[in-house]
Amino acid sequence: MGSGQNRPGLALLLLAVVAGGCQAAALSSPGPCVPLAAVSANCPADWAAAMADRNAFCAKTSPGFDVFLSTAVCRGALHYTRYLFDGGPRRCLYDGATGQLTGYGASDPKVMFSSRSCGPDPNDFDDRGCPGLTCAPSPPDDGGRE
């Protein structure tokens, strides 16, 4: 058997590797948005429910899990985000005036997953710099002592 007979197999192997690389790249880039109705079950229905969910979440979670609940409108919305250990954040946005759910976003970079609802700008989901509460207890008041 000559080496020329093995070239079609090599070409197919090379094609499979290249196609796999393209597929991985496509998964890592954010895809199109989805209608909010299709993902709304992933969030508490309204702001009052989000506040109650935060309390329940904090009461039953263990280290590595956390939640963020904004105490004021930030980037045009109230924020409720659950941090699920290594599963990536699940972000819910609410209208500051009505308390109604306006957006959902989720990501898990380890498995190249990203999803968000249509409407809000992707940057609106960022909690950084927003005032709010987490599950972490507040540091004890030292009475002004150092």
C-alpha positions as CSV (number, residue, x, y, z in Angstrom):
1,M,0.0,0.0,0.0
2,G,1.5,3.3,-1.1
3,S,1.4,6.5,0.9
4,G,-0.7,8.2,-1.8
5,Q,-3.7,5.9,-0.9
6,N,-3.8,7.3,2.6
7,R,-4.2,11.0,1.5
8,P,-8.0,11.0,1.2
9,G,-8.3,9.8,4.9
10,L,-5.8,12.5,6.0
11,A,-7.8,15.1,4.1
12,L,-11.1,14.0,5.8
13,L,-9.3,14.1,9.2
14,L,-8.1,17.6,8.5
15,L,-11.5,18.7,7.4
16,A,-13.1,17.3,10.6
17,V,-10.5,19.1,12.8
18,V,-11.1,22.4,10.9
19,A,-14.9,22.0,11.1
20,G,-14.7,21.3,14.8
21,G,-12.7,24.4,15.4
22,C,-15.3,26.5,13.6
23,Q,-18.1,25.0,15.6
24,A,-16.3,25.8,18.9
25,A,-15.7,29.4,17.8
26,A,-19.4,29.7,16.9
27,L,-20.5,28.5,20.3
28,S,-18.2,30.9,22.2
29,S,-19.6,34.0,20.5
30,P,-22.9,35.3,21.8
31,G,-25.8,34.2,19.6
32,P,-29.0,36.0,18.7
33,C,-31.2,37.1,21.6
34,V,-34.3,35.1,22.6
35,P,-37.8,36.5,23.4
36,L,-38.1,37.3,27.1
37,A,-41.2,35.0,27.3
38,A,-39.0,32.0,26.3
39,V,-36.7,32.5,29.3
40,S,-38.8,34.4,31.9
41,A,-39.3,31.2,34.0
42,N,-35.6,31.5,34.9
43,C,-36.3,34.7,37.0
44,P,-38.7,35.7,39.7
45,A,-41.8,37.2,38.1
46,D,-41.4,40.7,39.6
47,W,-39.2,42.7,41.9
48,A,-41.1,41.8,45.0
49,A,-40.6,38.1,44.1
50,A,-36.9,38.8,43.4
51,M,-36.5,40.2,46.9
52,A,-38.1,37.2,48.5
53,D,-36.1,34.9,46.3
54,R,-32.9,36.5,47.5
55,N,-33.8,35.9,51.1
56,A,-34.6,32.2,50.4
57,F,-31.5,31.8,48.2
58,C,-29.2,33.2,50.9
59,A,-30.8,31.0,53.6
60,K,-30.1,27.8,51.8
61,T,-26.9,28.3,49.9
62,S,-23.4,27.2,50.6
63,P,-20.0,28.7,49.9
64,G,-19.4,29.3,46.2
65,F,-23.0,30.5,45.6
66,D,-24.0,34.1,46.0
67,V,-26.7,36.5,44.9
68,F,-26.7,40.2,44.1
69,L,-29.8,42.4,44.6
70,S,-29.5,46.0,43.6
71,T,-30.8,48.6,46.1
72,A,-31.3,51.2,43.4
73,V,-31.7,51.4,39.6
74,C,-28.4,50.9,37.9
75,R,-27.8,51.0,34.1
76,G,-31.5,51.7,33.7
77,A,-32.8,48.7,35.7
78,L,-33.0,46.9,39.0
79,H,-30.6,43.9,39.1
80,Y,-31.1,40.4,40.6
81,T,-28.2,38.1,39.8
82,R,-27.6,34.5,41.1
83,Y,-24.0,33.3,41.0
84,L,-24.2,29.5,40.8
85,F,-20.7,28.3,41.9
86,D,-19.2,27.2,38.6
87,G,-22.4,27.4,36.5
88,G,-22.0,31.1,35.7
89,P,-24.2,34.0,36.6
90,R,-28.0,34.1,35.9
91,R,-29.0,37.8,35.6
92,C,-32.5,39.2,35.8
93,L,-33.4,42.9,35.1
94,Y,-36.5,44.7,36.3
95,D,-38.1,48.0,35.5
96,G,-37.4,50.4,38.3
97,A,-40.9,52.0,38.1
98,T,-43.1,49.0,37.7
99,G,-41.0,46.2,39.1
100,Q,-41.8,44.0,36.1
101,L,-39.2,41.7,34.6
102,T,-37.5,43.3,31.5
103,G,-34.5,41.1,30.8
104,Y,-32.7,37.8,31.4
105,G,-29.1,36.9,30.7
106,A,-27.0,33.8,31.5
107,S,-23.5,32.8,30.7
108,D,-21.1,29.9,31.5
109,P,-17.8,30.6,29.9
110,K,-16.5,27.1,30.8
111,V,-18.9,25.5,28.4
112,M,-19.0,28.4,26.0
113,F,-22.7,29.1,26.8
114,S,-24.4,32.5,26.6
115,S,-28.0,33.5,26.3
116,R,-29.9,36.7,26.8
117,S,-33.3,38.1,26.2
118,C,-34.0,40.6,23.4
119,G,-34.4,44.2,24.6
120,P,-31.7,45.2,27.1
121,D,-28.3,46.1,25.8
122,P,-25.8,43.3,26.8
123,N,-23.9,45.9,28.9
124,D,-27.0,46.6,31.0
125,F,-26.6,43.2,32.7
126,D,-23.3,44.2,34.3
127,D,-23.7,44.5,38.1
128,R,-20.3,46.0,38.7
129,G,-20.5,49.4,40.5
130,C,-24.2,49.0,41.3
131,P,-25.3,49.5,44.9
132,G,-26.8,46.3,46.4
133,L,-26.9,43.4,48.7
134,T,-25.3,39.9,48.6
135,C,-25.6,36.8,50.8
136,A,-22.3,37.6,52.4
137,P,-22.8,39.0,55.9
138,S,-21.9,42.6,56.5
139,P,-18.7,43.1,58.5
140,P,-19.4,43.6,62.2
141,D,-19.6,47.2,63.4
142,D,-16.4,48.0,65.3
143,G,-17.9,51.1,66.9
144,G,-15.3,53.3,65.1
145,R,-12.3,51.4,66.6
146,E,-9.5,50.5,64.3
